[in-house]
Amino acid sequence: MKIQIDLRSDIPVTSQIVTQIQQSLSTGTLKPGDQMPTVRALATELRVNFNTVARAYRVLDECGIISTQQGRGTFIMEQPPPEASSALRREALSTLARRYLEESQRLGFNAEESAQALEDEMEKK
């Protein structure tokens, strides 16, 4: 599993980790039953704080994507519950929305103008 963190991004590192693990599941790079690296090992590999990886694992665990078994490790769940996909999709959408708002603010637009631009684009579809 290859995770790349962009420390210059406005997207929180925790969200980057969650999103990339989700993408690895979608592409088949990670499969049900695969063992995940330990929190410490992944934190060391990514050169991020231990707590950041622990938070990402907690999000994935709450969504039913991974399961930590004391003394054995952390594994990809055999059959993630249907709501897990929905929760991760919402997380990805929130990340996109944050990125859009941050970029539009950099360009000098306020929240109302940004929302109106989205509505205008949706009407075109």
N, CA, C and O atoms as a MOPAC input file, in Angstrom:
PM7 MOZYME 1SCF
protein

 N      0.85000 1    -1.17000 1     0.00000 1
 C      0.00000 1     0.00000 1     0.00000 1
 C      0.89500 1     1.23300 1     0.00000 1
 O      1.80000 1     1.35600 1     0.82600 1
 N      0.63800 1     2.12900 1    -0.92000 1
 C      1.43100 1     3.34600 1    -1.04900 1
 C      0.55800 1     4.54500 1    -0.72400 1
 O     -0.42100 1     4.81800 1    -1.41900 1
 N      0.91400 1     5.25300 1     0.32600 1
 C      0.20000 1     6.46900 1     0.70300 1
 C      1.18200 1     7.62100 1     0.59200 1
 O      2.29800 1     7.55500 1     1.10700 1
 N      0.75400 1     8.67400 1    -0.08300 1
 C      1.58800 1     9.86300 1    -0.21400 1
 C      0.87200 1    11.03000 1     0.44800 1
 O     -0.28000 1    11.32700 1     0.13200 1
 N      1.55200 1    11.67300 1     1.35300 1
 C      0.99100 1    12.79700 1     2.08900 1
 C      1.57600 1    14.08800 1     1.53300 1
 O      2.78500 1    14.20500 1     1.33100 1
 N      0.69800 1    15.04900 1     1.29000 1
 C      1.12400 1    16.37500 1     0.85100 1
 C      0.96000 1    17.31900 1     2.03100 1
 O     -0.15000 1    17.76000 1     2.33000 1
 N      2.06000 1    17.62800 1     2.69900 1
 C      2.00700 1    18.47900 1     3.88000 1
 C      1.68100 1    19.92700 1     3.53400 1
 O      1.32100 1    20.70800 1     4.41500 1
 N      1.80400 1    20.29200 1     2.26400 1
 C      1.47200 1    21.65700 1     1.83600 1
 C     -0.00900 1    21.80500 1     1.52000 1
 O     -0.49800 1    22.92200 1     1.34900 1
 N     -0.72300 1    20.69700 1     1.44100 1
 C     -2.14700 1    20.72200 1     1.11700 1
 C     -2.95500 1    21.27500 1     2.28100 1
 O     -2.57200 1    21.14500 1     3.44400 1
 N     -4.07700 1    21.89400 1     1.94500 1
 C     -5.00100 1    22.37000 1     2.97200 1
 C     -5.85200 1    21.22700 1     3.52000 1
 O     -6.55000 1    21.39500 1     4.52000 1
 N     -5.79600 1    20.07200 1     2.87100 1
 C     -6.56800 1    18.90900 1     3.32100 1
 C     -5.84000 1    18.28700 1     4.51100 1
 O     -4.64800 1    17.99400 1     4.42500 1
 N     -6.54800 1    18.08600 1     5.61800 1
 C     -5.90200 1    17.49900 1     6.79500 1
 C     -5.26200 1    16.14700 1     6.46900 1
 O     -5.78800 1    15.37000 1     5.67300 1
 N     -4.12300 1    15.88800 1     7.09700 1
 C     -3.38800 1    14.64600 1     6.85000 1
 C     -4.26600 1    13.43500 1     7.15200 1
 O     -4.22100 1    12.44200 1     6.42700 1
 N     -5.06000 1    13.51000 1     8.21300 1
 C     -5.96100 1    12.40100 1     8.54700 1
 C     -6.88500 1    12.08900 1     7.37800 1
 O     -7.06900 1    10.92400 1     7.02600 1
 N     -7.46500 1    13.11900 1     6.77400 1
 C     -8.36300 1    12.92200 1     5.62600 1
 C     -7.61500 1    12.35600 1     4.43300 1
 O     -8.15300 1    11.52400 1     3.70200 1
 N     -6.37100 1    12.80000 1     4.22600 1
 C     -5.57500 1    12.26100 1     3.12100 1
 C     -5.34800 1    10.76300 1     3.30700 1
 O     -5.43900 1     9.99600 1     2.34800 1
 N     -5.05600 1    10.35000 1     4.52800 1
 C     -4.82500 1     8.92700 1     4.80500 1
 C     -6.10300 1     8.12700 1     4.56800 1
 O     -6.07600 1     7.10200 1     3.88700 1
 N     -7.22200 1     8.59100 1     5.12700 1
 C     -8.50400 1     7.89000 1     4.97300 1
 C     -8.86700 1     7.77400 1     3.49800 1
 O     -9.24400 1     6.69800 1     3.03400 1
 N     -8.75600 1     8.87000 1     2.76100 1
 C     -9.11900 1     8.88100 1     1.34300 1
 C     -8.24900 1     7.92600 1     0.53900 1
 O     -8.75300 1     7.19800 1    -0.31600 1
 N     -6.94700 1     7.92200 1     0.80500 1
 C     -6.05800 1     7.04800 1     0.03400 1
 C     -6.26300 1     5.57200 1     0.36700 1
 O     -6.10700 1     4.71700 1    -0.50500 1
 N     -6.60500 1     5.26700 1     1.59600 1
 C     -6.92100 1     3.87300 1     1.93300 1
 C     -8.21100 1     3.46900 1     1.23200 1
 O     -8.31900 1     2.35500 1     0.72000 1
 N     -9.18900 1     4.36900 1     1.20700 1
 C    -10.44000 1     4.10400 1     0.49000 1
 C    -10.15500 1     3.85900 1    -0.99400 1
 O    -10.71400 1     2.93700 1    -1.58800 1
 N     -9.29400 1     4.67400 1    -1.58900 1
 C     -8.95400 1     4.49700 1    -3.00200 1
 C     -8.24800 1     3.16500 1    -3.22800 1
 O     -8.47700 1     2.50800 1    -4.24300 1
 N     -7.39400 1     2.76300 1    -2.29400 1
 C     -6.71100 1     1.47300 1    -2.41600 1
 C     -7.70200 1     0.31800 1    -2.37600 1
 O     -7.50600 1    -0.69600 1    -3.04600 1
 N     -8.76100 1     0.46900 1    -1.59600 1
 C     -9.81800 1    -0.54900 1    -1.57300 1
 C    -10.57000 1    -0.56300 1    -2.89600 1
 O    -10.87100 1    -1.62800 1    -3.43500 1
 N    -10.87100 1     0.61300 1    -3.41400 1
 C    -11.62800 1     0.71900 1    -4.66800 1
 C    -10.86900 1     0.12600 1    -5.84400 1
 O    -11.46500 1    -0.49300 1    -6.72600 1
 N     -9.55600 1     0.31500 1    -5.85700 1
 C     -8.75400 1    -0.17200 1    -6.97900 1
 C     -8.31200 1    -1.62100 1    -6.80700 1
 O     -7.76000 1    -2.22000 1    -7.73100 1
 N     -8.55500 1    -2.18300 1    -5.62600 1
 C     -8.16000 1    -3.57100 1    -5.39600 1
 C     -6.74500 1    -3.72400 1    -4.87900 1
 O     -6.27700 1    -4.84600 1    -4.68700 1
 N     -6.05100 1    -2.60900 1    -4.65000 1
 C     -4.71200 1    -2.68200 1    -4.07300 1
 C     -4.78600 1    -3.28300 1    -2.67400 1
 O     -3.92300 1    -4.06500 1    -2.27500 1
 N     -5.82800 1    -2.90600 1    -1.93500 1
 C     -6.12500 1    -3.52300 1    -0.64300 1
 C     -7.35800 1    -4.38800 1    -0.80600 1
 O     -8.31700 1    -4.00800 1    -1.47900 1
 N     -7.32200 1    -5.55400 1    -0.18300 1
 C     -8.43900 1    -6.49400 1    -0.29600 1
 C     -8.90300 1    -6.90100 1     1.09900 1
 O     -8.13800 1    -6.81200 1     2.06000 1
 N    -10.15600 1    -7.34800 1     1.21400 1
 C    -10.63800 1    -7.83600 1     2.50700 1
 C     -9.69800 1    -8.89600 1     3.07200 1
 O     -9.25200 1    -9.80000 1     2.36500 1
 N     -9.41200 1    -8.76100 1     4.35500 1
 C     -8.51400 1    -9.70000 1     5.02100 1
 C     -7.07200 1    -9.24000 1     5.06400 1
 O     -6.28300 1    -9.77600 1     5.84200 1
 N     -6.70300 1    -8.25600 1     4.24400 1
 C     -5.32700 1    -7.75300 1     4.25900 1
 C     -5.01300 1    -7.11600 1     5.60600 1
 O     -5.85500 1    -6.45300 1     6.21100 1
 N     -3.77800 1    -7.33300 1     6.06100 1
 C     -3.35500 1    -6.71300 1     7.30800 1
 C     -2.79000 1    -5.33200 1     7.01500 1
 O     -2.00900 1    -5.15000 1     6.08100 1
 N     -3.19500 1    -4.36900 1     7.82300 1
 C     -2.70900 1    -3.00100 1     7.70700 1
 C     -1.43000 1    -2.85800 1     8.52300 1
 O     -1.20400 1    -3.61600 1     9.46600 1
 N     -0.59300 1    -1.88500 1     8.16100 1
 C      0.57800 1    -1.62900 1     9.00700 1
 C      0.12000 1    -1.15200 1    10.39000 1
 O     -0.98200 1    -0.62300 1    10.53700 1
 N      0.95700 1    -1.34100 1    11.38000 1
 C      0.61700 1    -0.80800 1    12.69700 1
 C      0.57000 1     0.71500 1    12.61000 1
 O      1.12800 1     1.31700 1    11.69200 1
 N     -0.10100 1     1.31900 1    13.57100 1
 C     -0.19100 1     2.78200 1    13.60000 1
 C      1.21100 1     3.38100 1    13.64900 1
 O      1.51800 1     4.31900 1    12.91500 1
 N      2.04700 1     2.84100 1    14.50800 1
 C      3.41500 1     3.36900 1    14.63200 1
 C      4.21000 1     3.19500 1    13.34200 1
 O      4.92500 1     4.10500 1    12.92100 1
 N      4.08600 1     2.03500 1    12.72100 1
 C      4.83500 1     1.78400 1    11.48700 1
 C      4.39900 1     2.73700 1    10.38000 1
 O      5.24100 1     3.29100 1     9.67400 1
 N      3.09000 1     2.93200 1    10.22300 1
 C      2.60400 1     3.82900 1     9.17900 1
 C      2.98900 1     5.27600 1     9.48400 1
 O      3.35600 1     6.02400 1     8.57800 1
 N      2.90600 1     5.67100 1    10.75400 1
 C      3.30200 1     7.03300 1    11.13600 1
 C      4.77600 1     7.26800 1    10.82100 1
 O      5.14400 1     8.33000 1    10.31800 1
 N      5.60900 1     6.29100 1    11.11100 1
 C      7.03700 1     6.40300 1    10.81500 1
 C      7.27100 1     6.48400 1     9.31500 1
 O      8.05000 1     7.31400 1     8.84500 1
 N      6.59200 1     5.61800 1     8.56400 1
 C      6.74200 1     5.60400 1     7.10400 1
 C      6.31700 1     6.93300 1     6.48000 1
 O      6.98200 1     7.44300 1     5.57900 1
 N      5.20700 1     7.49000 1     6.96400 1
 C      4.68000 1     8.73300 1     6.39800 1
 C      5.32100 1     9.97700 1     7.00900 1
 O      5.12900 1    11.09200 1     6.52500 1
 N      6.08800 1     9.76500 1     8.08400 1
 C      6.72400 1    10.87200 1     8.80700 1
 C      5.69800 1    11.86300 1     9.34200 1
 O      5.83200 1    13.07800 1     9.20100 1
 N      4.66600 1    11.29100 1     9.96100 1
 C      3.62500 1    12.10000 1    10.59500 1
 C      3.47300 1    11.63400 1    12.03700 1
 O      4.00200 1    10.59200 1    12.42300 1
 N      2.75400 1    12.40900 1    12.81900 1
 C      2.52900 1    12.09100 1    14.21800 1
 C      1.71300 1    10.80700 1    14.35700 1
 O      0.79200 1    10.54900 1    13.58200 1
 N      2.06700 1    10.02000 1    15.34900 1
 C      1.37000 1     8.77400 1    15.67600 1
 C     -0.13700 1     9.00200 1    15.81500 1
 O     -0.93500 1     8.20700 1    15.31800 1
 N     -0.52900 1    10.09500 1    16.49400 1
 C     -1.94500 1    10.37500 1    16.73700 1
 C     -2.71800 1    10.65000 1    15.45100 1
 O     -3.91800 1    10.38100 1    15.38100 1
 N     -2.04600 1    11.17900 1    14.43900 1
 C     -2.69600 1    11.45000 1    13.15500 1
 C     -3.13500 1    10.14500 1    12.50200 1
 O     -4.26300 1    10.03300 1    12.02200 1
 N     -2.24600 1     9.16700 1    12.48400 1
 C     -2.57800 1     7.86300 1    11.90800 1
 C     -3.62400 1     7.16600 1    12.77800 1
 O     -4.53300 1     6.52000 1    12.25700 1
 N     -3.50100 1     7.29300 1    14.09200 1
 C     -4.48500 1     6.68000 1    14.99700 1
 C     -5.87700 1     7.24300 1    14.72500 1
 O     -6.85600 1     6.49800 1    14.74100 1
 N     -5.97800 1     8.56100 1    14.47200 1
 C     -7.27700 1     9.17800 1    14.15300 1
 C     -7.82700 1     8.62400 1    12.84700 1
 O     -9.01900 1     8.33200 1    12.75400 1
 N     -6.97200 1     8.47700 1    11.83500 1
 C     -7.41500 1     7.93500 1    10.54300 1
 C     -7.91600 1     6.50500 1    10.72000 1
 O     -8.95300 1     6.13800 1    10.16700 1
 N     -7.19300 1     5.70200 1    11.47800 1
 C     -7.61500 1     4.32400 1    11.72500 1
 C     -8.94100 1     4.29900 1    12.49000 1
 O     -9.79200 1     3.44700 1    12.23400 1
 N     -9.11300 1     5.23300 1    13.42400 1
 C    -10.36700 1     5.29900 1    14.18600 1
 C    -11.54500 1     5.59500 1    13.26000 1
 O    -12.60700 1     4.98500 1    13.39000 1
 N    -11.36100 1     6.53400 1    12.32100 1
 C    -12.41800 1     6.85200 1    11.35000 1
 C    -12.75300 1     5.61200 1    10.53200 1
 O    -13.92500 1     5.28100 1    10.35300 1
 N    -11.73100 1     4.92900 1    10.03800 1
 C    -11.94600 1     3.72700 1     9.22500 1
 C    -12.60300 1     2.61400 1    10.03900 1
 O    -13.43400 1     1.86700 1     9.52200 1
 N    -12.22900 1     2.50700 1    11.30900 1
 C    -12.83200 1     1.50200 1    12.18600 1
 C    -14.30500 1     1.81900 1    12.43600 1
 O    -15.15100 1     0.92600 1    12.39600 1
 N    -14.60700 1     3.08200 1    12.69300 1
 C    -15.99800 1     3.49000 1    12.93300 1
 C    -16.87100 1     3.27200 1    11.70200 1
 O    -18.07400 1     3.03900 1    11.82000 1
 N    -16.26000 1     3.34800 1    10.52200 1
 C    -17.00000 1     3.12300 1     9.27400 1
 C    -17.10800 1     1.64000 1     8.94100 1
 O    -17.79400 1     1.27000 1     7.98900 1
 N    -16.43600 1     0.78600 1     9.71600 1
 C    -16.50200 1    -0.64400 1     9.45300 1
 C    -15.58100 1    -1.10700 1     8.34100 1
 O    -15.76200 1    -2.19400 1     7.79300 1
 N    -14.59200 1    -0.28900 1     8.00400 1
 C    -13.65600 1    -0.63600 1     6.93400 1
 C    -12.52600 1    -1.50900 1     7.47000 1
 O    -12.09400 1    -2.45300 1     6.80900 1
 N    -12.05100 1    -1.19000 1     8.66800 1
 C    -10.98300 1    -1.97100 1     9.28200 1
 C    -11.43900 1    -2.44600 1    10.65300 1
 O    -12.40200 1    -1.93500 1    11.22400 1
 N    -10.72600 1    -3.42800 1    11.15900 1
 C    -10.99300 1    -3.94200 1    12.50300 1
 C     -9.65500 1    -4.23000 1    13.16300 1
 O     -8.79800 1    -4.90000 1    12.58700 1
 N     -9.48600 1    -3.72100 1    14.37000 1
 C     -8.26100 1    -3.97200 1    15.11800 1
 C     -8.52700 1    -5.08400 1    16.11500 1
 O     -9.46600 1    -5.02000 1    16.90800 1
 N     -7.68900 1    -6.09800 1    16.06100 1
 C     -7.81900 1    -7.25000 1    16.95400 1
 C     -6.60800 1    -7.25700 1    17.88000 1
 O     -5.46900 1    -7.41200 1    17.44000 1
 N     -6.87700 1    -7.08600 1    19.16300 1
 C     -5.81300 1    -6.99300 1    20.15200 1
 C     -4.83300 1    -8.15400 1    20.00900 1
 O     -5.23000 1    -9.31900 1    20.02600 1
 N     -3.56400 1    -7.82800 1    19.87000 1
 C     -2.52500 1    -8.84100 1    19.77600 1
 C     -2.32900 1    -9.43000 1    18.39200 1
 O     -1.34600 1   -10.13500 1    18.16100 1
 N     -3.24400 1    -9.15900 1    17.46200 1
 C     -3.12100 1    -9.71000 1    16.10900 1
 C     -2.82200 1    -8.63800 1    15.07500 1
 O     -2.03300 1    -8.86300 1    14.15800 1
 N     -3.44700 1    -7.47100 1    15.21600 1
 C     -3.21400 1    -6.40200 1    14.25600 1
 C     -4.50700 1    -5.79900 1    13.73800 1
 O     -5.59300 1    -6.05800 1    14.25700 1
 N     -4.35900 1    -4.99200 1    12.70700 1
 C     -5.49100 1    -4.31000 1    12.09300 1
 C     -5.68800 1    -4.86800 1    10.69200 1
 O     -4.73700 1    -4.98200 1     9.92000 1
 N     -6.92800 1    -5.21300 1    10.37300 1
 C     -7.23400 1    -5.88100 1     9.11200 1
 C     -8.37200 1    -5.18100 1     8.38300 1
 O     -9.23700 1    -4.55700 1     8.99700 1
 N     -8.35100 1    -5.30200 1     7.04900 1
 C     -9.46900 1    -4.83500 1     6.23300 1
 C    -10.61800 1    -5.80700 1     6.47700 1
 O    -10.43500 1    -7.02200 1     6.41300 1
 N    -11.79200 1    -5.27000 1     6.75500 1
 C    -12.96600 1    -6.10600 1     7.03400 1
 C    -13.33700 1    -6.92100 1     5.79400 1
 O    -13.16600 1    -6.47100 1     4.66100 1
 N    -13.84600 1    -8.11900 1     6.03400 1
 C    -14.25200 1    -8.99900 1     4.93700 1
 C    -15.35300 1    -8.37300 1     4.09200 1
 O    -15.26200 1    -8.35700 1     2.86500 1
 N    -16.36700 1    -7.87000 1     4.72900 1
 C    -17.46500 1    -7.24200 1     3.99600 1
 C    -17.82200 1    -5.95400 1     4.70400 1
 O    -18.62000 1    -5.95700 1     5.64100 1
 N    -17.23000 1    -4.83800 1     4.25900 1
 C    -17.59700 1    -3.58100 1     4.90500 1
 C    -19.10100 1    -3.35200 1     4.78100 1
 O    -19.68400 1    -3.63500 1     3.73400 1
 N    -19.73300 1    -2.84500 1     5.83400 1
 C    -21.16600 1    -2.59300 1     5.76600 1
 C    -21.48600 1    -1.54500 1     4.70900 1
 O    -20.65300 1    -0.68600 1     4.41800 1
 N    -22.69600 1    -1.60600 1     4.12700 1
 C    -23.05600 1    -0.65300 1     3.07300 1
 C    -22.90100 1     0.79800 1     3.49800 1
 O    -22.53700 1     1.64900 1     2.68700 1
 N    -23.17600 1     1.08400 1     4.76700 1
 C    -23.07100 1     2.47200 1     5.21400 1
 C    -21.62500 1     2.95200 1     5.25700 1
 O    -21.37900 1     4.15900 1     5.26800 1
 N    -20.65400 1     2.02100 1     5.28200 1
 C    -19.24700 1     2.41500 1     5.29300 1
 C    -18.88700 1     3.13800 1     4.01200 1
 O    -18.23500 1     4.18200 1     4.03900 1
 N    -19.31000 1     2.58600 1     2.89800 1
 C    -19.03700 1     3.22600 1     1.61400 1
 C    -19.66200 1     4.60800 1     1.57700 1
 O    -19.05400 1     5.55900 1     1.08500 1
 N    -20.86400 1     4.71700 1     2.09400 1
 C    -21.56200 1     5.99700 1     2.12400 1
 C    -20.81500 1     7.00000 1     2.99800 1
 O    -20.66400 1     8.16100 1     2.61800 1
 N    -20.35100 1     6.56200 1     4.15800 1
 C    -19.63200 1     7.45800 1     5.06500 1
 C    -18.32700 1     7.92800 1     4.44200 1
 O    -17.97000 1     9.10100 1     4.55500 1
 N    -17.61900 1     7.02500 1     3.78800 1
 C    -16.36100 1     7.40800 1     3.15700 1
 C    -16.59700 1     8.31700 1     1.95800 1
 O    -15.80300 1     9.22000 1     1.69300 1
 N    -17.67900 1     8.08300 1     1.24000 1
 C    -18.00300 1     8.96700 1     0.12000 1
 C    -18.31700 1    10.36500 1     0.62900 1
 O    -17.91300 1    11.35900 1     0.02600 1
 N    -19.04600 1    10.43900 1     1.75100 1
 C    -19.34800 1    11.75000 1     2.34500 1
 C    -18.06200 1    12.44400 1     2.78100 1
 O    -17.91300 1    13.65300 1     2.60100 1
 N    -17.13500 1    11.68400 1     3.35400 1
 C    -15.84300 1    12.24100 1     3.77100 1
 C    -15.08900 1    12.78900 1     2.56200 1
 O    -14.51700 1    13.87800 1     2.62400 1
 N    -15.08800 1    12.03800 1     1.46500 1
 C    -14.41300 1    12.50300 1     0.24900 1
 C    -15.07900 1    13.75900 1    -0.28900 1
 O    -14.39700 1    14.68400 1    -0.73300 1
 N    -16.41100 1    13.79800 1    -0.25300 1
 C    -17.13400 1    14.98000 1    -0.72700 1
 C    -16.83400 1    16.18500 1     0.15800 1
 O    -16.66400 1    17.29600 1    -0.34600 1
 N    -16.77000 1    15.97900 1     1.45300 1
 C    -16.42900 1    17.07300 1     2.36900 1
 C    -15.03400 1    17.60700 1     2.08200 1
 O    -14.80100 1    18.81500 1     2.13000 1
 N    -14.10900 1    16.70400 1     1.78200 1
 C    -12.75000 1    17.11500 1     1.44600 1
 C    -12.74600 1    17.96700 1     0.18500 1
 O    -12.07600 1    18.99800 1     0.12700 1
 N    -13.49800 1    17.53400 1    -0.82500 1
 C    -13.59700 1    18.32200 1    -2.06000 1
 C    -14.22400 1    19.68700 1    -1.80200 1
 O    -13.77300 1    20.69600 1    -2.34600 1
 N    -15.25700 1    19.71700 1    -0.97700 1
 C    -15.93100 1    20.98300 1    -0.67300 1
 C    -14.98500 1    21.93900 1     0.04400 1
 O    -14.94000 1    23.12900 1    -0.26800 1
 N    -14.22600 1    21.41100 1     1.01200 1
 C    -13.25500 1    22.25300 1     1.72000 1
 C    -12.23000 1    22.82400 1     0.75900 1
 O    -11.89700 1    24.00800 1     0.81400 1
 N    -11.73300 1    21.96300 1    -0.12400 1
 C    -10.73000 1    22.40000 1    -1.09800 1
 C    -11.30500 1    23.49700 1    -2.00400 1
 O    -10.63400 1    24.49000 1    -2.28400 1
 N    -12.54600 1    23.31100 1    -2.45900 1
 C    -13.21000 1    24.29300 1    -3.31900 1
 C    -13.36200 1    25.63200 1    -2.59200 1
 O    -13.04600 1    26.68500 1    -3.14700 1
 N    -13.84800 1    25.58400 1    -1.35000 1
 C    -14.04800 1    26.82200 1    -0.59100 1
 C    -12.73500 1    27.54200 1    -0.31100 1
 O    -12.66300 1    28.76700 1    -0.41200 1
 N    -11.70600 1    26.79500 1     0.03500 1
 C    -10.40700 1    27.41400 1     0.29900 1
 C     -9.86000 1    28.08800 1    -0.94800 1
 O     -9.33500 1    29.20000 1    -0.88500 1
 N     -9.98400 1    27.40900 1    -2.08300 1
 C     -9.48200 1    27.97500 1    -3.33800 1
 C    -10.29400 1    29.19700 1    -3.74800 1
 O     -9.72600 1    30.19600 1    -4.19000 1
 N    -11.61300 1    29.13100 1    -3.60700 1
 C    -12.44000 1    30.27400 1    -3.99500 1
 C    -12.17200 1    31.46800 1    -3.07800 1
 O    -12.20100 1    32.61100 1    -3.53700 1
 N    -11.91200 1    31.22400 1    -1.79700 1
 C    -11.56600 1    32.31600 1    -0.88400 1
 C    -10.23200 1    32.94000 1    -1.26700 1
 O    -10.06900 1    34.15700 1    -1.18200 1
 N     -9.28000 1    32.11900 1    -1.68600 1
 C     -7.99200 1    32.64300 1    -2.14900 1
 C     -8.16400 1    33.56300 1    -3.34900 1
 O     -7.41300 1    34.52000 1    -3.53800 1
 N     -9.17800 1    33.24600 1    -4.15800 1
 C     -9.44600 1    34.05600 1    -5.34700 1
 C    -10.29200 1    35.28500 1    -5.02200 1
 O    -10.57300 1    36.09800 1    -5.90300 1
 N    -10.69700 1    35.42000 1    -3.76100 1
 C    -11.42400 1    36.60500 1    -3.34300 1
 C    -12.93800 1    36.48200 1    -3.32100 1
 O    -13.62900 1    37.48400 1    -3.13500 1
 N    -13.46700 1    35.28600 1    -3.50500 1
 C    -14.91800 1    35.08800 1    -3.47700 1
 C    -15.37200 1    34.75500 1    -2.06400 1
 O    -14.65600 1    34.09300 1    -1.31200 1
 N    -16.57400 1    35.22000 1    -1.70500 1
 C    -17.11500 1    34.86700 1    -0.39200 1
 C    -17.92600 1    33.57400 1    -0.51700 1
 O    -18.07500 1    33.02700 1    -1.60900 1
 N    -18.44300 1    33.09900 1     0.60900 1
 C    -19.16200 1    31.81900 1     0.63300 1
 C    -20.40900 1    31.84800 1    -0.24300 1
 O    -20.70800 1    30.86700 1    -0.92400 1
 N    -21.14000 1    32.96100 1    -0.23100 1
 C    -22.35500 1    33.06100 1    -1.05400 1
 C    -22.02500 1    32.98200 1    -2.54200 1
 O    -22.71400 1    32.29700 1    -3.29800 1
 N    -20.97800 1    33.67800 1    -2.95800 1
 C    -20.58200 1    33.64700 1    -4.37200 1
 C    -20.12700 1    32.24400 1    -4.77300 1
 O    -20.41800 1    31.78200 1    -5.87700 1
 N    -19.42300 1    31.58400 1    -3.88500 1
 C    -18.95900 1    30.22100 1    -4.16400 1
 C    -20.13400 1    29.26200 1    -4.29100 1
 O    -20.16000 1    28.42300 1    -5.19100 1
 N    -21.11300 1    29.38600 1    -3.38600 1
 C    -22.30100 1    28.53100 1    -3.44100 1
 C    -23.09700 1    28.80400 1    -4.71300 1
 O    -23.60900 1    27.87400 1    -5.33700 1
 N    -23.20400 1    30.06800 1    -5.09700 1
 C    -23.93800 1    30.42200 1    -6.31100 1
 C    -23.25900 1    29.83900 1    -7.54800 1
 O    -23.93500 1    29.37000 1    -8.46300 1
 N    -21.94500 1    29.86700 1    -7.57900 1
 C    -21.21300 1    29.29200 1    -8.71100 1
 C    -21.49600 1    27.79400 1    -8.82700 1
 O    -21.65900 1    27.27700 1    -9.93300 1
 N    -21.55500 1    27.09600 1    -7.69400 1
 C    -21.88300 1    25.66700 1    -7.71600 1
 C    -23.29900 1    25.43600 1    -8.22900 1
 O    -23.53300 1    24.54900 1    -9.05000 1
 N    -24.23400 1    26.23200 1    -7.74400 1
 C    -25.62000 1    26.09900 1    -8.20400 1
 C    -25.72400 1    26.34400 1    -9.70400 1
 O    -26.42600 1    25.61800 1   -10.40800 1
 N    -25.02400 1    27.36800 1   -10.19300 1
 C    -25.04200 1    27.67000 1   -11.62600 1
 C    -24.52100 1    26.48900 1   -12.43800 1
 O    -25.08600 1    26.14800 1   -13.47700 1
 N    -23.45100 1    25.86900 1   -11.96700 1
 C    -22.87900 1    24.72600 1   -12.68300 1
 C    -23.81400 1    23.52100 1   -12.63900 1
 O    -23.91000 1    22.77900 1   -13.61600 1
 N    -24.50400 1    23.32100 1   -11.51800 1
 C    -25.43800 1    22.19200 1   -11.41300 1
 C    -26.61300 1    22.37100 1   -12.35900 1
 O    -27.12500 1    21.39200 1   -12.90200 1
 N    -27.04500 1    23.60500 1   -12.56100 1
 C    -28.15400 1    23.86500 1   -13.47800 1
 C    -27.77300 1    23.54900 1   -14.91900 1
 O    -28.64000 1    23.22100 1   -15.72900 1
 N    -26.49300 1    23.64300 1   -15.24700 1
 C    -26.02000 1    23.35400 1   -16.60100 1
 C    -26.04400 1    21.85600 1   -16.89400 1
 O    -26.06600 1    21.45700 1   -18.05900 1
 N    -26.04000 1    21.03500 1   -15.87000 1
 C    -25.96300 1    19.57300 1   -16.04900 1
 C    -27.30500 1    18.97300 1   -16.35000 1
 O    -27.41300 1    17.75900 1   -16.52700 1

